[in-house]
Structures are given as C-alpha cells and as structure tokens.
Amino acid sequence: MTSPILVTGGTGTLGRLVVRRLRDAGHPVRVLSRRAREAADGVTFLTGDLVRGEGIEPALAGVTAIVHCASDKKGDDVATGNLVRAAQAQAVPPHLVYPSIVGVDAVSFGYFQSKRECERIVSESGLPWTMLRVTQFYDLVYRGTRKLARLPVIPVPAGFRCQPIDPADVATRLVELALGAPAGRVPDLGGPDVTSWEDLTRRYLRATNRRRAILPLWMPGLGKIKAGGLLVGDQPDGGIPAGRRTWEDFLSERLNEQPAN
C-alpha cells in the first residue's frame, strides 16, 4: 500500500490541482482543512488549523511527503512553523515540498516578506525538503482585470513587468517534486511569456471583445518590479523553466466556464 501524501491548502486554487494530479498518479492523499469534509475518491480530509497548531499530528501520521500549499494574507510564517515542528516530531520525517514566490528576496511587499520567512523556516528545519519559487498565477491577473474592465477607463500600474503562470503547470511540477527525492531549492518556474500588466489587460479586452481605454499610472514602490524583480532570472543550469499554458489558453478556458462580466 502506497503511503499517503499530505496536501495543506488542498481545497485552494493550487492545492486542489495538486490533489487531483496525485490521485491521477495513484497516490492516496490527505488534505488538512479547517472544515470537515467526507472522504472521496482516495482523498481523506482531516480537520485542523495550521495557524492554531490544531490537528496537524494526526494528519502527518505515516505520510511520506507534504506539499505545503496552504497560504493566506497573514500568518503564513506561523502556520509553516507549526507544520515544521510537527513534522520534526515524526519517527520518519516526511519530505516537505514548499512552493514560494519568485522575487521574495527582491520585492518588499509584506506578503513577500512572510513567504521569505517561510523559506527560512523550511530550509533550516532539518527536514528533507524541496522548494520551488513560482511567479504570479493567471487567476490573480484575471480577477483584477475582470473587475476593472467594468470601468470605462482601466488603470494599470505603469511598467509592471511580470511572467504569470497557469497554476495547473505549477501543480504538475510540484507533484513531480513530491514524488522525487528531496532536492533543496530547485530552478524557479514562470509562465511562457515575459510581459506587463498593461499588455495582459489589452489581451483580456481582445478576448472578451471589449473596448476600454487603459491608463498606465505611476505607483510608488514598483522600482524593483520594473527592473524585473518578479521575473524568472538566470538559473544555475543556464535554462529558464517555463509553464506551457499561455494567457490566451487560460482565458479561453475560463471564459467558457463563466461570463466575462
């Protein structure tokens, strides 16, 4: 019997995709959730709270790997610390796979600082670990652009350079890493296109057959982003790993699921 793999945040944008791919690969999965759910299709849901440190030990019992997708606007460092301490107490420490963000050591946003602290906790934990930094998800761009497209003039941050990625591509890579040997920090992963928020907005408008004026606005604190702080840079092996699904692929699928406005 294959040992289960624990996915934290397994009902979120990224976590649910990781769960699906692990099941497709034939692995039993545990999901730590703050809400009780019925087991289904090889997925067991255990109730717990990472920030409060509740229910973590039962969820970890006998697992060989953890994919730590749980994340929130606040408390990520506390949650990660509680998870790490519980994992350290296991007779056989599990392999901890942690997705972080490209640019956490360059951009000073509060959320990025929290993710950077999580990286430190994981790398200094003494557990077998693997860390993958990824760029922003298409979902984030889509939600913001969809909302602003209701306005006659769409404000966008001027010079905001980015390389967003489909979370499905991230999930595929995380599963590969979880099923492999601990590798420390692996090459970063970004989307297939280096672009700008303004360009993504224009492409959204084309996909939804809208006519809107776009107003690039100067915003403070974006100097490092304009300089490429959110882009996948040079990798140790010289390559630049990238997801396969484009912004247009994502939009086509999403717009077929729900109306554009």
C-alpha positions as CSV (number, residue, x, y, z in Angstrom):
1,M,0.0,0.0,0.0
2,T,1.4,3.4,-1.0
3,S,1.9,5.8,1.9
4,P,-0.3,8.9,1.8
5,I,0.8,12.3,0.8
6,L,-0.4,15.3,2.8
7,V,-1.5,18.4,0.9
8,T,-2.1,21.5,3.0
9,G,-4.4,24.1,1.4
10,G,-5.8,21.2,-0.6
11,T,-9.1,22.9,-1.4
12,G,-7.5,26.1,-2.7
13,T,-6.5,27.3,-6.2
14,L,-3.2,25.4,-6.3
15,G,-3.9,22.7,-3.7
16,R,-6.9,21.1,-5.4
17,L,-4.9,20.8,-8.6
18,V,-2.1,19.1,-6.7
19,V,-4.6,16.7,-5.1
20,R,-6.1,15.8,-8.5
21,R,-2.7,15.0,-10.0
22,L,-1.6,12.9,-7.1
23,R,-4.7,10.9,-7.3
24,D,-4.3,10.5,-11.1
25,A,-0.8,9.1,-10.3
26,G,-2.4,6.6,-8.0
27,H,-1.4,8.0,-4.6
28,P,-3.7,8.2,-1.6
29,V,-4.0,11.8,-0.4
30,R,-4.7,13.5,2.9
31,V,-5.9,17.1,3.0
32,L,-5.7,19.2,6.1
33,S,-8.8,21.5,6.1
34,R,-10.4,23.8,8.6
35,R,-13.8,22.4,7.6
36,A,-14.9,18.8,7.9
37,R,-15.5,17.0,4.6
38,E,-16.3,13.5,3.6
39,A,-13.6,11.3,2.1
40,A,-14.0,10.7,-1.6
41,D,-12.0,9.0,-4.4
42,G,-8.9,8.3,-2.4
43,V,-8.8,11.7,-0.7
44,T,-9.1,11.8,3.1
45,F,-10.0,15.2,4.7
46,L,-8.8,15.8,8.2
47,T,-9.8,18.8,10.3
48,G,-7.1,21.1,11.6
49,D,-5.7,24.6,11.7
50,L,-2.1,25.3,10.9
51,V,-2.0,28.7,12.5
52,R,-3.5,27.5,15.7
53,G,-1.4,24.3,15.6
54,E,-4.5,22.1,15.8
55,G,-4.9,18.6,14.1
56,I,-1.5,18.6,12.5
57,E,0.0,15.5,14.1
58,P,-2.9,13.1,13.1
59,A,-2.7,14.4,9.6
60,L,1.1,13.7,9.4
61,A,1.0,10.2,10.9
62,G,2.5,7.8,8.3
63,V,2.9,10.3,5.4
64,T,6.0,10.2,3.3
65,A,5.6,13.7,1.8
66,I,3.9,17.0,2.4
67,V,3.0,19.6,-0.3
68,H,2.5,22.7,1.7
69,C,0.2,24.8,-0.5
70,A,-1.7,26.5,2.4
71,S,-1.3,30.3,2.3
72,D,-3.1,33.4,3.5
73,K,-2.6,37.1,3.6
74,K,-1.4,36.8,7.2
75,G,0.1,34.1,9.4
76,D,1.9,32.0,6.8
77,D,5.1,32.0,8.9
78,V,3.3,30.8,12.0
79,A,1.5,28.1,10.0
80,T,4.7,26.9,8.4
81,G,6.5,26.9,11.8
82,N,3.8,24.8,13.3
83,L,3.8,22.3,10.4
84,V,7.6,22.0,10.5
85,R,7.6,21.3,14.3
86,A,5.0,18.6,13.9
87,A,6.9,17.1,11.0
88,Q,10.2,17.1,13.0
89,A,8.4,15.0,15.7
90,Q,7.6,12.2,13.3
91,A,9.6,9.0,13.7
92,V,10.4,9.2,9.9
93,P,10.5,12.9,8.9
94,P,8.5,13.4,5.7
95,H,9.7,15.2,2.6
96,L,8.4,18.8,2.7
97,V,7.7,20.4,-0.7
98,Y,7.2,24.1,-0.4
99,P,6.0,26.5,-3.2
100,S,7.2,30.0,-2.8
101,I,7.3,33.1,-4.9
102,V,9.8,34.4,-7.4
103,G,11.1,37.8,-6.1
104,V,10.6,37.2,-2.4
105,D,14.2,38.4,-1.8
106,A,13.9,41.4,-4.1
107,V,10.4,42.8,-3.5
108,S,9.5,44.3,-0.1
109,F,5.7,43.7,0.0
110,G,4.6,42.4,3.3
111,Y,3.2,39.2,1.9
112,F,6.6,38.5,0.2
113,Q,8.4,39.1,3.4
114,S,6.2,36.5,5.1
115,K,7.0,34.0,2.3
116,R,10.7,34.7,2.7
117,E,10.4,33.9,6.4
118,C,8.6,30.6,5.5
119,E,11.5,29.8,3.2
120,R,14.0,30.3,6.0
121,I,11.9,28.1,8.3
122,V,11.8,25.3,5.8
123,S,15.4,25.4,4.8
124,E,16.6,25.5,8.4
125,S,14.2,22.8,9.6
126,G,16.5,19.8,9.3
127,L,13.7,18.0,7.3
128,P,14.2,16.6,3.8
129,W,12.9,19.5,1.7
130,T,12.4,20.8,-1.8
131,M,11.5,24.4,-2.6
132,L,10.1,25.8,-5.8
133,R,9.7,29.5,-6.4
134,V,6.9,30.4,-8.9
135,T,5.6,33.6,-10.5
136,Q,2.1,35.0,-10.0
137,F,-0.9,33.0,-11.1
138,Y,-3.1,33.9,-14.0
139,D,-6.0,33.7,-11.6
140,L,-4.8,36.8,-9.8
141,V,-4.5,38.8,-13.0
142,Y,-7.9,37.5,-14.2
143,R,-9.8,38.5,-11.1
144,G,-8.3,42.0,-11.0
145,T,-8.7,42.7,-14.7
146,R,-12.2,41.3,-14.9
147,K,-13.3,43.6,-12.1
148,L,-11.6,46.7,-13.5
149,A,-12.9,46.0,-17.0
150,R,-16.3,47.2,-15.8
151,L,-14.9,50.7,-15.7
152,P,-14.8,53.0,-18.8
153,V,-11.1,53.6,-18.2
154,I,-8.9,50.8,-16.7
155,P,-6.0,51.9,-14.5
156,V,-2.9,49.7,-14.6
157,P,0.5,50.1,-12.8
158,A,2.9,51.6,-15.3
159,G,5.9,49.5,-16.1
160,F,4.7,46.5,-14.1
161,R,6.7,43.6,-15.6
162,C,5.6,40.1,-14.9
163,Q,5.7,36.5,-16.1
164,P,2.4,34.9,-14.8
165,I,1.8,31.2,-14.9
166,D,-1.1,28.8,-15.0
167,P,-1.5,27.1,-11.6
168,A,-2.0,23.8,-13.4
169,D,1.6,24.0,-14.7
170,V,2.7,24.7,-11.1
171,A,0.7,21.7,-9.7
172,T,2.2,19.4,-12.3
173,R,5.7,20.4,-11.3
174,L,5.0,20.2,-7.5
175,V,3.8,16.6,-7.9
176,E,6.9,15.7,-9.8
177,L,9.0,17.1,-7.0
178,A,6.9,15.4,-4.2
179,L,7.3,12.0,-5.9
180,G,11.0,12.5,-6.3
181,A,13.9,12.8,-3.8
182,P,14.4,15.9,-1.7
183,A,16.3,18.4,-3.8
184,G,16.6,21.7,-1.8
185,R,15.8,24.8,-3.9
186,V,15.1,23.8,-7.5
187,P,15.1,26.1,-10.5
188,D,12.3,28.7,-10.4
189,L,9.2,28.3,-12.6
190,G,7.5,31.1,-14.5
191,G,5.0,31.4,-17.3
192,P,5.8,31.2,-21.0
193,D,5.7,35.0,-21.6
194,V,7.5,37.9,-20.1
195,T,5.0,40.7,-20.4
196,S,3.4,43.5,-18.5
197,W,0.2,44.1,-16.6
198,E,-0.9,46.5,-19.3
199,D,-0.3,44.0,-22.1
200,L,-2.2,41.3,-20.2
201,T,-5.1,43.7,-19.8
202,R,-5.2,44.5,-23.5
203,R,-5.2,40.8,-24.4
204,Y,-8.1,40.3,-21.9
205,L,-10.0,43.0,-23.6
206,R,-9.5,41.4,-27.0
207,A,-10.6,38.0,-25.8
208,T,-13.8,39.5,-24.4
209,N,-14.5,41.8,-27.3
210,R,-14.4,44.9,-25.2
211,R,-13.3,48.5,-26.0
212,R,-11.8,50.3,-23.0
213,A,-9.2,53.0,-22.5
214,I,-6.2,51.9,-20.5
215,L,-4.5,54.4,-18.2
216,P,-1.0,53.5,-17.0
217,L,-0.4,55.0,-13.6
218,W,2.8,55.6,-11.7
219,M,2.8,53.9,-8.4
220,P,5.3,54.0,-5.6
221,G,7.4,51.1,-4.6
222,L,7.5,49.4,-8.0
223,G,11.1,50.1,-8.9
224,K,12.3,46.5,-8.4
225,I,9.3,45.1,-10.3
226,K,10.0,47.4,-13.2
227,A,13.6,46.1,-13.1
228,G,12.4,42.5,-13.4
229,G,12.1,41.5,-9.7
230,L,9.1,39.3,-10.5
231,L,10.7,37.5,-13.5
232,V,12.5,34.2,-13.6
233,G,16.1,35.1,-13.9
234,D,19.2,33.1,-14.8
235,Q,19.1,29.6,-13.5
236,P,22.1,27.5,-12.2
237,D,21.9,25.3,-15.3
238,G,21.5,28.1,-17.7
239,G,17.9,27.3,-18.6
240,I,14.7,29.1,-17.8
241,P,12.0,26.6,-17.0
242,A,8.6,27.8,-18.1
243,G,5.0,26.7,-17.9
244,R,3.3,25.7,-21.2
245,R,-0.2,27.2,-21.0
246,T,-0.4,30.8,-22.2
247,W,-2.6,33.6,-21.0
248,E,-4.9,33.0,-24.0
249,D,-5.2,29.3,-23.2
250,F,-6.2,30.3,-19.7
251,L,-8.7,32.9,-20.8
252,S,-10.3,30.6,-23.4
253,E,-11.0,28.0,-20.7
254,R,-12.1,30.4,-18.0
255,L,-14.4,32.5,-20.3
256,N,-16.1,29.3,-21.5
257,E,-16.8,28.5,-17.8
258,Q,-18.4,31.8,-16.9
259,P,-19.4,35.2,-18.5
260,A,-16.7,37.8,-18.9
261,N,-18.5,40.5,-17.0
